[in-house]
Amino acid sequence: LIGEKEFSLMKPTAIIINTARGSIIDQGALADALIEGKIAGAGLDVFDKEPLLSDDPLLKLNNVVLTPHNAGMTPETIEKGAQMAVDNIINYLQGSPTHVVNQKVIR
C-alpha cells in the first residue's frame, strides 16, 4: 500500500502512475500529497472504488490524469484483440480450438 508515509518520502517532482489495482494506493493520502505539493502529479486508470464519486477531490485537481479503467485500449490492442477473436473462431470451426480451459465442454 502506498500511503502518507510513502508519499512523504517521494521527491516533489515525483509522478505516480497506477494501472494495476486501485487499492494499492491510499487515494485520500494521494489527494493530500497532490494538494500539498508533496508530489507533482498522478496518472490513474484504476481507483479504490469505481466509478469515482462526483465529489472526489482527485476530480478537481489539474495535476492528475484519470482514465476510466481503459488506458490499455489503444488502436493496436483493439485490432490485436479482434484478430485473436477471429483466429480463435476459425480454429474452433476447423476442429483445433486454442486456449481452451475446459476441454470437456467442447467435445
N, C-alpha and C positions, 0 to 999 in steps of 0.2 A: 504494500500500500504506500502510495506517495501522498504524504500529508504535510502538515505545517512544518515539522522538523526538516523534512527533505527539501521543501521549498526555501527554507531559511539558509540552507547550505549551497543553494544554486547561485550562480553569478546573475547579476541584474540583466545581463544580455541573453540569458537562457530562454529558449523557446521549447515548450514541452508539447510533444505530439502523442496522441493516443488513438490508435486504430485497433487496439486489442480488445479490452474489456473495460467498460465504464467504471466498474467497481475498484479498479486498481488505483484510481486517483480520487482523493477526497475532494469532491467538487467545491465544497464550501471553502476549504483551505486554498484551493486553486483560485477561486474568485477573489479571496482576500489577497493572495500573493500578487495577482494581476492588478488589482485596485491600488495596492500599496507600492507597486513598482518593484517588488522583490524579484520578479522575473519579467521578461519583456513581452512574452506572448504565449499563446497556446493554439493548437490546432486539434480539434476533437471530432472524431467520426462516431464515437460511442459515448454513452452517458450512463450515469448511475441508474437513472430512471428514464425510460424513453416513452414518449417524446418528452422533451424538456417542458416544464411548466412555463406558462407565459410570463411569470414574474421572476424567472430565474435570472440572477444577476449576470450570468455569462452572456445572455442575450443583449445586454446593454453596453457591453464593452467593445471598443474598436480595435483592441489588440488580440482578438480571438477570431479564429475561423472555425465555424461549425458546419458540419455536413450531416445529413440525416442517415447515418449508417450505410452510406453508399459510396464512399470515397474510392473504392476499387472499381467502380463502374465506368471504365474508360471505353472508348470505341473499340479498342483492341480486345479487352476482356469480353465485351458483349459479342463481338464477332467470333472469338475463340469458343465461347460457351455455346453459341448457336451451332458452330461447326461440330463440336463434340456431341451435341444432342442429335444432329443429323447422322453422324457416324455411328452412334450407338443404335439408332433406329435401323439403319441399313444393316449393321452387324447382326442385330436381332432377327430381322427378316431373312437374312441369309443363313440363319442357324448357328451363328457364332457370337452370341451376346458377350459383351465385355463389361467388366466392372460389376458383376453380379454378386450381391451379398448373400442371397439365399437361392442356391441352385434348384432346390426342390420346387420352388414356385414356378419356374419356367419349364419344367419337364412335363 
